[in-house]
Amino acid sequence: MPKLKDDERWNLISSLKEKRAIFDEFCKTTAERERHTKEVEAKSAIEGFKGLLAEVAEHEAKRKQELRESKAADREEGEMDDDDSDMVQQDDGEETIPGLGPDTTLELLGRYWGNDPRWKACPEDQRIALFEEHQGPVRRAAQAAREKQQKALVDNYRALLQERGVTASSRWSKMKDNLSQDERFQSVPRADREQYFRQYVAELQDSEQLQRKEKRERLALEREMQLRMKQDEEEADRRQRRAAHSDAMAAFQALLGETVKDPDAMWRDWKGRLERDPQGRATNPVLDIRECERLFREHVKAINDQATKEYRELLDEIIRPLFPSKESNEQGTKFPAALHTFEKAEKLMQNDNRFLRAPKDSR
């Protein structure tokens, strides 16, 4: 305020309050104008640097086009070797202005474009950010192109190896002369040729090893299935034989039950008679002759046991009542004749079937 008092315009407004209000409004307006100016300048600096990058990129595209045309002309005339670097030497030995390729650095651009007003107007941190923003897609595209080119190169080289009959047992020392004249071999960098060859052979070895493993597993599975099928067949055959044997035994036992009733029957006497069965139940090949004899003896023993049991019941019914009581025995009562001899007792029982069925040598 002291700087303003000496000015005659200060006294044009008498109120100090009004002077302060005008002063505050002036400061606010001035600050806004300066801020707006800085924003415009910053935006202009950014747009200017972007334009500079676009101009450099255009310069690079134009330079490469001219270089390709020059190369084409040189190839026709055979006067110059192929070269497509970002920095080439002119005939007078001076370097050309660098373009904006995928390998271009901000430092390199600064050497040639650092005096451009658009370069100077843009702050360093903004230059770095805008440069990286511009170069990111360029670098990714260049990397993708290199990878695609490298893949095509390797694929062509592997196709060559396949065509020339490289196998899992091939050796580099013996195969390289056979491959060396092919363009696909020569396009691979010298340092990588043997490495790619060995990788290809290793993959073939792994593939063969995997195939051998799969074959072993397949054969093992087939053997297991065959063994399982054989076991199933054998088990089915055993079940059939057991069923047939059980049926044959049941049929022979039925034959014995139909024909053999005598507890004193002998195998040697009945063997021939049983073999003449019209149904062949005694000659079934499923039954062994010894098994038939065993079944016969078991059948006869069962008849004998049953007959003996029934005979004992008959004795209890007929003979036991003939025994005198204890009192009669003390009085000297004589035993009945049937208790003295078997012949006498036999006459009492001879008409009973239980007596007739009892074994003769055991009665």
VOBA-1610 file (N, C-alpha, C; in pm, whole numbers, padded with zeros to 5 digits, always signed):
BEGIN
Met+00081-00120+00000Met+00000+00000+00000Met+00085+00126+00000Pro+00200+00133+00072Pro+00282+00256+00066Pro+00324+00295-00074Lys+00342+00196-00161Lys+00384+00225-00298Lys+00272+00290-00379Leu+00149+00271-00332Leu+00035+00323-00408Leu-00009+00463-00361Lys+00026+00503-00241Lys-00022+00629-00184Lys+00028+00751-00259Asp+00149+00743-00310Asp+00208+00858-00379Asp+00149+00882-00516Asp+00074+00786-00566Asp+00013+00799-00698Asp-00118+00874-00684Glu-00139+00973-00775Glu-00258+01057-00766Glu-00387+00979-00787Arg-00378+00861-00852Arg-00497+00779-00875Arg-00544+00714-00745Trp-00453+00710-00648Trp-00490+00652-00519Trp-00601+00732-00452Asn-00596+00866-00469Asn-00691+00953-00401Asn-00823+00967-00475Leu-00835+00903-00590Leu-00961+00912-00664Leu-01074+00841-00591Ile-01038+00743-00510Ile-01137+00669-00431Ile-01109+00702-00286Ser-01210+00756-00221Ser-01188+00805-00086Ser-01198+00695+00020Ser-01281+00596-00003Ser-01306+00491+00097Ser-01193+00387+00095Leu-01134+00367+00213Leu-01029+00264+00222Leu-01084+00124+00202Lys-01204+00102+00246Lys-01268-00028+00229Lys-01289-00060+00082Glu-01332+00040+00008Glu-01354+00019-00137Glu-01222-00004-00207Lys-01115+00072-00163Lys-00983+00050-00220Lys-00935-00094-00198Arg-00960-00146-00074Arg-00918-00283-00044Arg-00994-00385-00131Ala-01123-00361-00151Ala-01203-00454-00231Ala-01154-00456-00376Ile-01123-00334-00427Ile-01073-00328-00566Ile-00937-00397-00576Phe-00855-00378-00472Phe-00722-00440-00471Phe-00731-00594-00469Asp-00820-00647-00383Asp-00836-00794-00375Asp-00888-00851-00506Glu-00983-00780-00568Glu-01037-00828-00696Glu-00929-00830-00803Phe-00843-00724-00802Phe-00734-00718-00900Phe-00637-00834-00881Cys-00601-00864-00755Cys-00508-00975-00727Cys-00567-01109-00771Lys-00694-01129-00744Lys-00759-01255-00780Lys-00763-01273-00931Thr-00801-01163-01000Thr-00810-01171-01147Thr-00672-01196-01208Thr-00572-01127-01153Thr-00435-01144-01205Thr-00386-01287-01184Ala-00415-01345-01065Ala-00371-01482-01036Ala-00438-01583-01131Glu-00566-01561-01155Glu-00637-01651-01246Glu-00583-01641-01387Arg-00551-01516-01429Arg-00499-01497-01564Arg-00362-01566-01577Glu-00279-01549-01474Glu-00146-01613-01480Glu-00158-01766-01479Arg-00250-01819-01397Arg-00269-01963-01393Arg-00317-02016-01527His-00412-01944-01586His-00462-01984-01717His-00351-01979-01822Thr-00269-01873-01811Thr-00158-01860-01907Thr-00061-01976-01894Lys-00031-02015-01770Lys+00061-02127-01748Lys+00002-02258-01801Glu-00128-02277-01781Glu-00192-02399-01832Glu-00187-02404-01984Val-00213-02288-02045Val-00208-02281-02192Val-00066-02309-02240Glu+00030-02250-02172Glu+00170-02270-02211Glu+00212-02416-02193Ala+00168-02476-02078Ala+00203-02617-02055Ala+00141-02709-02161Lys+00014-02681-02191Lys-00053-02761-02294Lys+00012-02740-02429Ser+00047-02615-02457Ser+00113-02585-02584Ser+00248-02654-02592Ala+00319-02660-02476Ala+00450-02726-02475Ala+00435-02875-02503Ile+00331-02935-02442Ile+00307-03078-02464Ile+00271-03105-02609Glu+00179-03026-02661Glu+00138-03046-02800Glu+00255-03019-02894Gly+00337-02919-02859Gly+00453-02890-02944Gly+00552-03005-02945Phe+00578-03068-02828Phe+00672-03179-02823Phe+00615-03301-02896Lys+00482-03321-02882Lys+00420-03430-02958Lys+00435-03407-03107Gly+00417-03279-03148Gly+00436-03248-03289Gly+00579-03272-03333Leu+00674-03242-03245Leu+00814-03267-03276Leu+00840-03415-03297Leu+00785-03497-03206Leu+00801-03642-03221Leu+00738-03692-03351Ala+00620-03640-03382Ala+00554-03680-03507Ala+00639-03641-03627Glu+00699-03523-03620Glu+00784-03475-03729Glu+00908-03563-03744Val+00965-03604-03629Val+01082-03692-03634Val+01044-03828-03691Ala+00927-03878-03649Ala+00881-04007-03700Ala+00858-03999-03851Glu+00801-03890-03896Glu+00779-03872-04040Glu+00912-03866-04114His+01007-03798-04051His+01140-03792-04108His+01202-03931-04119Glu+01180-04013-04014Glu+01234-04149-04015Glu+01173-04232-04127Ala+01038-04221-04141Ala+00971-04298-04247Ala+01021-04255-04385Lys+01037-04125-04403Lys+01086-04074-04531Lys+01228-04120-04557Arg+01310-04118-04449Arg+01450-04158-04466Arg+01460-04306-04505Lys+01378-04388-04441Lys+01383-04531-04472Lys+01334-04557-04614Gln+01232-04482-04656Gln+01185-04499-04793Gln+01294-04463-04892Glu+01361-04354-04867Glu+01471-04314-04955Glu+01584-04417-04952Leu+01608-04472-04833Leu+01714-04572-04820Leu+01679-04699-04898Arg+01551-04740-04890Arg+01510-04859-04965Arg+01522-04836-05115Glu+01482-04716-05161Glu+01494-04686-05303Glu+01640-04683-05345Ser+01724-04630-05256Ser+01868-04625-05287Ser+01927-04766-05294Lys+01883-04849-05203Lys+01933-04988-05203Lys+01892-05061-05329Ala+01764-05039-05366Ala+01718-05105-05488Ala+01801-05063-05608Ala+01830-04934-05613Ala+01912-04886-05725Ala+02054-04940-05716Asp+02108-04947-05594Asp+02244-04997-05576Asp+02254-05144-05610Arg+02147-05222-05577Arg+02150-05364-05610Arg+02151-05384-05760Glu+02078-05299-05826Glu+02078-05310-05971Glu+02215-05278-06029Glu+02282-05181-05968Glu+02412-05141-06019Glu+02526-05218-05954Gly+02495-05286-05839Gly+02598-05363-05769Gly+02706-05278-05711Glu+02673-05158-05660Glu+02775-05064-05615Glu+02786-05056-05464Met+02686-05109-05384Met+02687-05082-05241Met+02627-05198-05165Asp+02676-05228-05041Asp+02624-05334-04957Asp+02496-05288-04889Asp+02413-05386-04848Asp+02286-05356-04780Asp+02312-05309-04638Asp+02243-05197-04599Asp+02256-05147-04461Asp+02128-05070-04427Asp+02064-05103-04311Asp+01938-05037-04274Asp+01942-04993-04130Ser+02051-04932-04086Ser+02063-04887-03948Ser+02000-04750-03933Asp+01970-04711-03806Asp+01911-04580-03780Asp+02008-04466-03805Met+02138-04494-03807Met+02238-04390-03828Met+02328-04435-03942Val+02320-04372-04056Val+02401-04408-04171Val+02493-04292-04205Gln+02605-04328-04265Gln+02703-04226-04305Gln+02676-04181-04448Gln+02678-04050-04469Gln+02662-03997-04603Gln+02796-04000-04674Asp+02792-03967-04801Asp+02914-03973-04880Asp+03020-03878-04828Asp+02977-03765-04767Asp+03075-03668-04720Asp+03124-03699-04580Gly+03080-03818-04522Gly+03128-03861-04392Gly+03049-03806-04277Glu+02949-03719-04299Glu+02869-03663-04191Glu+02751-03754-04161Glu+02710-03756-04032Glu+02598-03837-03991Glu+02467-03770-04029Thr+02369-03851-04067Thr+02236-03797-04095Thr+02163-03773-03965Ile+02058-03691-03971Ile+01976-03665-03853Ile+01903-03795-03816Pro+01908-03837-03687Pro+01848-03965-03650Pro+01697-03962-03661Gly+01639-04075-03697Gly+01495-04089-03701Gly+01442-04144-03569Leu+01314-04176-03569Leu+01249-04223-03447Leu+01216-04372-03464Gly+01320-04454-03454Gly+01302-04598-03465Gly+01280-04662-03329Pro+01256-04794-03324Pro+01230-04863-03196Pro+01348-04860-03101Asp+01469-04842-03153Asp+01588-04842-03067Asp+01638-04700-03038Thr+01568-04599-03087Thr+01610-04461-03064Thr+01593-04424-02918Thr+01690-04352-02862Thr+01682-04306-02724Thr+01655-04156-02719Leu+01604-04112-02605Leu+01577-03970-02587Leu+01707-03889-02589Glu+01815-03948-02537Glu+01945-03879-02538Glu+01993-03853-02680Leu+01974-03953-02767Leu+02017-03938-02905Leu+01938-03828-02974Leu+01805-03824-02949Leu+01723-03719-03009Leu+01766-03581-02958Gly+01802-03575-02830Gly+01841-03447-02772Gly+01965-03388-02836Arg+02053-03473-02885Arg+02175-03424-02949Arg+02143-03347-03076Tyr+02034-03383-03143Tyr+02004-03320-03272Tyr+01883-03225-03266Trp+01795-03247-03167Trp+01672-03167-03161Trp+01663-03084-03032Gly+01771-03087-02953Gly+01767-03018-02825Gly+01753-02867-02834Asn+01791-02807-02947Asn+01780-02663-02963Asn+01647-02619-03021Asp+01564-02715-03055Asp+01432-02683-03108Asp+01349-02620-02997Pro+01278-02508-03024Pro+01196-02443-02921Pro+01094-02537-02860Arg+01042-02629-02938Arg+00943-02723-02887Arg+01007-02820-02785Trp+01134-02848-02808Trp+01208-02933-02713Trp+01230-02857-02583Lys+01278-02734-02593Lys+01311-02655-02476Lys+01186-02617-02395Ala+01073-02599-02465Ala+00952-02556-02396Ala+00892-02666-02309Cys+00925-02785-02339Cys+00865-02898-02265Cys+00957-02938-02151Pro+00908-02943-02026Pro+00992-02985-01914Pro+01046-03126-01932Glu+01158-03151-01868Glu+01226-03280-01888Glu+01138-03399-01850Asp+01070-03391-01734Asp+00987-03504-01693Asp+00873-03528-01793Gln+00820-03419-01852Gln+00717-03434-01954Gln+00774-03494-02081Arg+00895-03452-02117Arg+00960-03509-02237Arg+00977-03660-02222Ile+01024-03703-02104Ile+01045-03847-02081Ile+00914-03923-02090Ala+00810-03869-02023Ala+00680-03937-02024Ala+00621-03944-02165Leu+00625-03834-02239Leu+00569-03832-02375Leu+00649-03919-02470Phe+00781-03921-02452Phe+00865-04006-02537Phe+00833-04155-02513Glu+00821-04193-02385Glu+00790-04332-02354Glu+00650-04369-02402Glu+00556-04275-02390Glu+00421-04299-02439Glu+00420-04322-02590His+00501-04242-02662His+00508-04255-02808His+00583-04381-02848Gln+00691-04413-02778Gln+00778-04522-02820Gln+00728-04660-02775Gly+00641-04663-02670Gly+00593-04793-02622Gly+00534-04879-02732Pro+00432-04830-02804Pro+00373-04911-02912Pro+00474-04943-03023Val+00565-04847-03051Val+00665-04871-03155Val+00757-04986-03116Arg+00801-04984-02991Arg+00890-05090-02945Arg+00819-05226-02942Arg+00693-05225-02894Arg+00619-05352-02890Arg+00596-05407-03029Ala+00563-05319-03123Ala+00543-05364-03261Ala+00673-05418-03319Ala+00784-05348-03291Ala+00913-05394-03342Ala+00951-05528-03281Gln+00924-05543-03148Gln+00954-05669-03081Gln+00870-05782-03139Ala+00741-05754-03162Ala+00654-05856-03221Ala+00701-05894-03361Ala+00746-05796-03438Ala+00796-05824-03573Ala+00922-05908-03567Arg+01012-05873-03472Arg+01135-05953-03459Arg+01104-06095-03416Glu+01011-06109-03323Glu+00975-06244-03278Glu+00912-06324-03391Lys+00826-06257-03469Lys+00763-06326-03582Lys+00868-06369-03684Gln+00961-06279-03711Gln+01067-06310-03806Gln+01155-06423-03754Gln+01187-06418-03623Gln+01269-06522-03564Gln+01198-06657-03568Lys+01067-06656-03539Lys+00991-06781-03542Lys+00989-06840-03683Ala+00967-06753-03783Ala+00967-06801-03921Ala+01102-06859-03958Leu+01207-06793-03913Leu+01343-06841-03942Leu+01365-06979-03881Val+01326-06994-03754Val+01345-07123-03685Val+01256-07231-03747Asp+01130-07195-03779Asp+01039-07293-03840Asp+01094-07341-03974Asn+01147-07250-04054Asn+01205-07289-04183Asn+01326-07379-04162Tyr+01405-07347-04063Tyr+01524-07428-04034Tyr+01483-07569-03988Arg+01381-07578-03904Arg+01334-07709-03859Arg+01273-07788-03975Ala+01204-07717-04066Ala+01150-07786-04184Ala+01264-07844-04268Leu+01374-07770-04279Leu+01491-07819-04351Leu+01546-07945-04285Leu+01555-07944-04152Leu+01606-08061-04079Leu+01517-08183-04104Gln+01387-08159-04107Gln+01295-08269-04131Gln+01309-08323-04273Glu+01322-08230-04369Glu+01336-08272-04509Glu+01463-08352-04532Arg+01570-08316-04463Arg+01698-08385-04482Arg+01711-08511-04398Gly+01603-08551-04332Gly+01601-08679-04262Gly+01676-08681-04131Val+01680-08568-04061Val+01743-08566-03930Val+01658-08647-03832Thr+01722-08740-03761Thr+01652-08826-03666Thr+01706-08806-03526Ala+01652-08883-03432Ala+01693-08870-03293Ala+01837-08913-03271Ser+01892-08988-03365Ser+02031-09035-03351Ser+02128-08959-03440Ser+02081-08854-03508Ser+02167-08777-03599Ser+02271-08697-03520Arg+02387-08674-03585Arg+02495-08599-03523Arg+02524-08474-03606Trp+02548-08364-03537Trp+02574-08236-03602Trp+02696-08245-03694Ser+02800-08309-03649Ser+02924-08317-03727Ser+02903-08387-03860Lys+02806-08480-03866Lys+02783-08556-03990Lys+02676-08491-04078Met+02591-08408-04019Met+02479-08354-04095Met+02501-08211-04145Lys+02590-08135-04084Lys+02599-07993-04117Lys+02640-07969-04262Asp+02728-08054-04317Asp+02768-08036-04457Asp+02651-08058-04551Asn+02562-08148-04514Asn+02446-08177-04597Asn+02343-08064-04592Leu+02353-07978-04489Leu+02257-07870-04470Leu+02310-07734-04514Ser+02440-07721-04521Ser+02504-07589-04530Ser+02472-07512-04657Gln+02435-07579-04765Gln+02412-07508-04891Gln+02271-07454-04904Asp+02184-07489-04812Asp+02045-07444-04820Asp+02032-07303-04763Glu+01949-07221-04828Glu+01930-07083-04785Glu+01872-07076-04644Arg+01786-07172-04608Arg+01726-07173-04475Arg+01831-07198-04367Phe+01936-07271-04403Phe+02048-07292-04310Phe+02130-07165-04297Gln+02155-07102-04408Gln+02241-06984-04408Gln+02174-06863-04344Ser+02040-06861-04342Ser+01970-06746-04284Ser+01975-06747-04131Val+02009-06861-04073Val+02020-06871-03927Val+02159-06824-03886Pro+02170-06740-03784Pro+02302-06697-03739Pro+02392-06817-03708Arg+02518-06805-03743Arg+02612-06916-03727Arg+02611-06971-03584Ala+02602-06881-03486Ala+02611-06924-03346Ala+02489-07006-03303Asp+02378-06994-03378Asp+02254-07060-03336Asp+02227-07190-03412Arg+02299-07216-03519Arg+02265-07331-03604Arg+02277-07464-03529Glu+02389-07485-03464Glu+02407-07610-03392Glu+02312-07622-03275Gln+02285-07510-03206Gln+02193-07511-03092Gln+02053-07553-03135Tyr+02003-07494-03245Tyr+01871-07531-03294Tyr+01869-07677-03340Phe+01978-07721-03400Phe+01988-07860-03444Phe+01977-07954-03324Arg+02051-07924-03219Arg+02050-08011-03101Arg+01914-08006-03030Gln+01851-07891-03030Gln+01716-07882-02972Gln+01618-07969-03049Tyr+01629-07965-03181Tyr+01540-08045-03266Tyr+01562-08195-03239Val+01688-08237-03232Val+01721-08377-03206Val+01672-08418-03067Ala+01690-08330-02968Ala+01645-08360-02832Ala+01494-08379-02828Glu+01419-08296-02904Glu+01275-08311-02909Glu+01236-08445-02973Leu+01309-08485-03076Leu+01282-08615-03138Leu+01310-08728-03039Gln+01418-08715-02964Gln+01451-08817-02864Gln+01342-08825-02757Asp+01297-08707-02712Asp+01190-08706-02611Asp+01063-08767-02668Ser+01035-08736-02795Ser+00914-08790-02857Ser+00922-08942-02869Glu+01039-08992-02911Glu+01056-09137-02923Glu+01047-09204-02786Gln+01107-09141-02687Gln+01101-09196-02552Gln+00957-09201-02502Leu+00881-09094-02531Leu+00741-09091-02492Leu+00662-09199-02566Gln+00691-09217-02695Gln+00622-09319-02772Gln+00653-09459-02717Arg+00781-09481-02681Arg+00817-09612-02624Arg+00746-09634-02491Lys+00739-09528-02410Lys+00669-09540-02282Lys+00522-09570-02304Glu+00459-09497-02399Glu+00318-09521-02426Glu+00295-09662-02480Lys+00391-09710-02563Lys+00378-09845-02617Lys+00388-09948-02506Arg+00486-09926-02412Arg+00499-10019-02300Arg+00372-10020-02216Glu+00319-09902-02191Glu+00197-09894-02111Glu+00080-09959-02184Arg+00075-09938-02318Arg-00034-09998-02395Arg-00023-10151-02394Leu+00100-10203-02413Leu+00120-10348-02412Leu+00090-10406-02275Ala+00133-10333-02170Ala+00105-10380-02034Ala-00045-10385-02009Leu-00117-10282-02059Leu-00262-10280-02043Leu-00327-10395-02121Glu-00275-10418-02243Glu-00329-10529-02323Glu-00305-10663-02255Arg-00181-10681-02200Arg-00153-10806-02129Arg-00243-10821-02007Glu-00263-10710-01937Glu-00350-10715-01820Glu-00492-10751-01859Met-00539-10692-01971Met-00675-10723-02016Met-00685-10869-02060Gln-00580-10916-02133Gln-00581-11056-02177Gln-00579-11151-02058Leu-00495-11117-01957Leu-00488-11199-01837Leu-00623-11200-01765Arg-00684-11081-01758Arg-00814-11072-01691Arg-00919-11152-01767Met-00915-11142-01901Met-01010-11220-01981Met-00987-11369-01962Lys-00857-11408-01959Lys-00826-11550-01940Lys-00873-11597-01804Gln-00850-11513-01701Gln-00895-11550-01567Gln-01047-11560-01562Asp-01114-11466-01629Asp-01260-11471-01632Asp-01309-11597-01703Glu-01242-11630-01814Glu-01279-11751-01887Glu-01255-11876-01803Glu-01139-11877-01735Glu-01108-11993-01651Glu-01207-12004-01536Glu-01242-11889-01477Glu-01339-11891-01368Glu-01475-11938-01419Ala-01515-11889-01538Ala-01642-11934-01596Ala-01638-12084-01624Asp-01522-12131-01675Asp-01507-12273-01704Asp-01515-12356-01575Arg-01449-12301-01468Arg-01454-12372-01339Arg-01598-12377-01288Arg-01669-12265-01301Arg-01808-12265-01256Arg-01891-12366-01336Gln-01866-12371-01466Gln-01939-12467-01550Gln-01906-12610-01510Arg-01775-12636-01484Arg-01735-12771-01445Arg-01795-12808-01309Arg-01793-12708-01216Arg-01851-12737-01085Arg-02001-12764-01097Ala-02066-12680-01180Ala-02210-12701-01199Ala-02237-12837-01264Ala-02156-12870-01366Ala-02175-12999-01434Ala-02146-13114-01338His-02044-13097-01255His-02008-13202-01158His-02118-13219-01055Ser-02171-13103-01007Ser-02280-13111-00910Ser-02402-13179-00970Asp-02433-13145-01096Asp-02547-13208-01164Asp-02524-13358-01182Ala-02398-13393-01219Ala-02367-13534-01239Ala-02377-13611-01108Met-02328-13552-00998Met-02337-13617-00868Met-02484-13635-00827Ala-02564-13527-00847Ala-02705-13536-00811Ala-02775-13643-00894Ala-02741-13650-01023Ala-02803-13752-01108Ala-02762-13893-01065Phe-02636-13914-01031Phe-02590-14047-00988Phe-02650-14085-00854Gln-02661-13986-00763Gln-02724-14014-00635Gln-02872-14047-00653Ala-02936-13979-00749Ala-03076-14014-00779Ala-03086-14157-00831Leu-02989-14197-00915Leu-02986-14334-00967Leu-02971-14434-00853Leu-02879-14403-00758Leu-02859-14492-00644Leu-02987-14502-00562Gly-03054-14384-00542Gly-03177-14387-00465Gly-03287-14466-00533Glu-03287-14470-00668Glu-03390-14543-00742Glu-03363-14693-00745Thr-03237-14733-00742Thr-03203-14875-00768Thr-03146-14949-00648Val-03060-14888-00572Val-02991-14960-00464Val-03068-14939-00334Lys-03129-15048-00285Lys-03207-15045-00161Lys-03149-15135-00054Asp-03058-15225-00092Asp-03005-15328-00003Asp-02890-15273+00079Pro-02896-15277+00211Pro-02786-15229+00294Pro-02661-15316+00283Asp-02676-15436+00229Asp-02562-15527+00212Asp-02507-15522+00070Ala-02552-15425-00009Ala-02508-15416-00148Ala-02358-15394-00156Met-02295-15454-00259Met-02151-15444-00279Met-02125-15374-00414Trp-02024-15290-00416Trp-01991-15213-00538Trp-01961-15304-00655Arg-01884-15408-00629Arg-01847-15497-00740Arg-01969-15565-00803Asp-02074-15585-00721Asp-02196-15647-00774Asp-02284-15548-00849Trp-02279-15423-00808Trp-02369-15323-00865Trp-02307-15236-00974Lys-02177-15236-00985Lys-02110-15146-01081Lys-02163-15166-01222Gly-02166-15291-01267Gly-02212-15318-01402Gly-02357-15283-01422Arg-02439-15313-01323Arg-02582-15285-01334Arg-02607-15133-01343Leu-02532-15058-01264Leu-02550-14912-01268Leu-02503-14854-01401Glu-02397-14909-01458Glu-02345-14858-01585Glu-02440-14884-01701Arg-02535-14972-01682Arg-02632-15000-01788Arg-02754-14906-01780Asp-02746-14804-01698Asp-02856-14707-01687Asp-02878-14640-01822Pro-03001-14641-01874Pro-03029-14581-02006Pro-02992-14432-02013Gln-02999-14364-01902Gln-02968-14220-01902Gln-02818-14193-01886Gly-02740-14296-01867Gly-02596-14279-01857Gly-02551-14207-01732Arg-02631-14214-01627Arg-02596-14139-01506Arg-02475-14197-01433Ala-02442-14323-01459Ala-02325-14384-01394Ala-02201-14380-01482Thr-02217-14334-01605Thr-02102-14329-01697Thr-02072-14185-01743Asn-02122-14090-01670Asn-02096-13950-01704Asn-01946-13923-01693Pro-01882-13869-01801Pro-01737-13846-01797Pro-01694-13744-01691Val-01789-13664-01644Val-01756-13566-01542Val-01720-13634-01409Leu-01779-13755-01386Leu-01756-13827-01262Leu-01646-13931-01280Asp-01553-13933-01187Asp-01448-14034-01185Asp-01504-14162-01127Ile-01455-14278-01172Ile-01505-14406-01126Ile-01487-14422-00975Arg-01376-14366-00922Arg-01354-14373-00778Arg-01457-14288-00703Glu-01494-14175-00763Glu-01596-14091-00701Glu-01731-14161-00701Cys-01761-14235-00809Cys-01886-14311-00816Cys-01889-14418-00706Glu-01775-14483-00689Glu-01768-14586-00585Glu-01787-14523-00446Arg-01726-14406-00423Arg-01740-14339-00295Arg-01886-14301-00269Leu-01952-14247-00371Leu-02093-14212-00356Leu-02178-14336-00331Phe-02142-14444-00397Phe-02215-14571-00376Phe-02201-14616-00231Arg-02076-14616-00180Arg-02052-14662-00043Arg-02123-14569+00057Glu-02121-14439+00031Glu-02192-14346+00120Glu-02341-14373+00117His-02394-14403-00001His-02537-14434-00014His-02571-14562+00063Val-02490-14664+00047Val-02515-14792+00116Val-02502-14773+00267Lys-02404-14696+00310Lys-02387-14672+00453Lys-02509-14600+00509Ala-02561-14501+00432Ala-02681-14430+00477Ala-02799-14527+00489Ile-02812-14621+00392Ile-02919-14722+00399Ile-02897-14809+00522Asn-02773-14852+00541Asn-02738-14939+00653Asn-02769-14871+00786Asp-02727-14741+00797Asp-02752-14669+00921Asp-02901-14656+00948Gln-02978-14625+00844Gln-03122-14610+00861Gln-03188-14743+00897Ala-03141-14850+00829Ala-03196-14983+00858Ala-03163-15027+01000Thr-03039-14998+01041Thr-02998-15034+01177Thr-03084-14960+01280Lys-03106-14831+01257Lys-03187-14751+01348Lys-03329-14807+01356Glu-03386-14840+01240Glu-03523-14894+01241Glu-03527-15033+01306Tyr-03422-15110+01287Tyr-03415-15245+01347Tyr-03409-15234+01499Arg-03332-15136+01550Arg-03324-15115+01693Arg-03461-15073+01748Glu-03532-14994+01671Glu-03667-14956+01713Glu-03758-15079+01719Leu-03738-15171+01622Leu-03817-15295+01620Leu-03786-15381+01743Leu-03658-15388+01778Leu-03619-15464+01898Leu-03683-15405+02023Asp-03684-15270+02026Asp-03747-15206+02142Asp-03895-15239+02151Glu-03959-15253+02035Glu-04102-15278+02033Glu-04137-15426+02060Ile-04056-15520+02006Ile-04091-15663+02010Ile-04017-15737+02121Ile-03891-15716+02133Ile-03808-15798+02222Ile-03802-15740+02363Arg-03784-15609+02375Arg-03766-15551+02508Arg-03885-15582+02601Pro-04009-15581+02553Pro-04119-15613+02645Pro-04115-15756+02701Leu-04039-15845+02637Leu-04032-15985+02682Leu-03945-16001+02806Phe-03862-15904+02833Phe-03775-15917+02951Phe-03862-15911+03077Pro-03840-16004+03173Pro-03919-16003+03298Pro-03884-15884+03383Ser-03978-15842+03465Ser-03952-15732+03556Ser-03859-15777+03665Lys-03816-15684+03749Lys-03722-15715+03858Lys-03786-15810+03959Glu-03916-15789+03988Glu-03985-15875+04083Glu-03996-16017+04029Ser-04030-16027+03897Ser-04042-16160+03835Ser-03908-16231+03834Asn-03803-16156+03812Asn-03669-16216+03808Asn-03631-16267+03945Glu-03669-16196+04051Glu-03638-16242+04187Glu-03718-16367+04223Gln-03835-16384+04165Gln-03919-16502+04193Gln-03877-16622+04109Gly-03775-16602+04023Gly-03725-16715+03943Gly-03804-16741+03820Thr-03873-16640+03771Thr-03950-16657+03649Thr-03856-16682+03534Lys-03890-16781+03447Lys-03803-16817+03335Lys-03819-16714+03222Phe-03703-16691+03146Phe-03706-16602+03030Phe-03784-16668+02918Pro-03854-16594+02837Pro-03921-16651+02719Pro-03817-16709+02623Ala-03862-16801+02541Ala-03769-16867+02447Ala-03705-16768+02352Ala-03779-16662+02320Ala-03726-16563+02223Ala-03606-16491+02278Leu-03587-16500+02410Leu-03472-16431+02468Leu-03350-16521+02478His-03369-16649+02444His-03258-16743+02456His-03181-16759+02326Thr-03249-16758+02213Thr-03180-16776+02084Thr-03233-16676+01984Phe-03143-16641+01888Phe-03183-16546+01784Phe-03290-16606+01694Glu-03279-16742+01675Glu-03374-16806+01586Glu-03518-16792+01640Lys-03530-16801+01772Lys-03663-16788+01832Lys-03713-16644+01819Ala-03621-16550+01842Ala-03660-16409+01833Ala-03690-16370+01688Glu-03618-16435+01594Glu-03637-16403+01453Glu-03779-16431+01407Lys-03835-16540+01464Lys-03971-16577+01423Lys-04072-16469+01461Leu-04041-16391+01567Leu-04131-16286+01610Leu-04124-16162+01520Met-04011-16146+01449Met-03988-16020+01374Met-03979-16039+01224Gln-03977-16164+01175Gln-03943-16191+01035Gln-04041-16132+00934Asn-04160-16102+00979Asn-04257-16045+00885Asn-04256-15892+00883Asp-04176-15832+00969Asp-04170-15685+00975Asp-04065-15633+00875Asn-04101-15534+00798Asn-04007-15478+00697Asn-03880-15426+00760Arg-03891-15379+00882Arg-03772-15327+00948Arg-03671-15438+00973Phe-03721-15558+00995Phe-03633-15674+01012Phe-03573-15713+00878Leu-03656-15714+00776Leu-03607-15756+00644Leu-03503-15658+00588Arg-03516-15529+00619Arg-03422-15429+00568Arg-03292-15424+00647Ala-03288-15483+00763Ala-03167-15477+00846Ala-03058-15562+00785Pro-02932-15521+00796Pro-02820-15600+00741Pro-02819-15739+00801Lys-02807-15841+00719Lys-02819-15979+00764Lys-02709-16015+00863Asp-02586-15967+00837Asp-02476-16007+00925Asp-02476-15929+01055Ser-02569-15834+01071Ser-02572-15754+01193Ser-02699-15776+01276Arg-02793-15862+01230Arg-02923-15873+01294Arg-02908-15930+01434
//
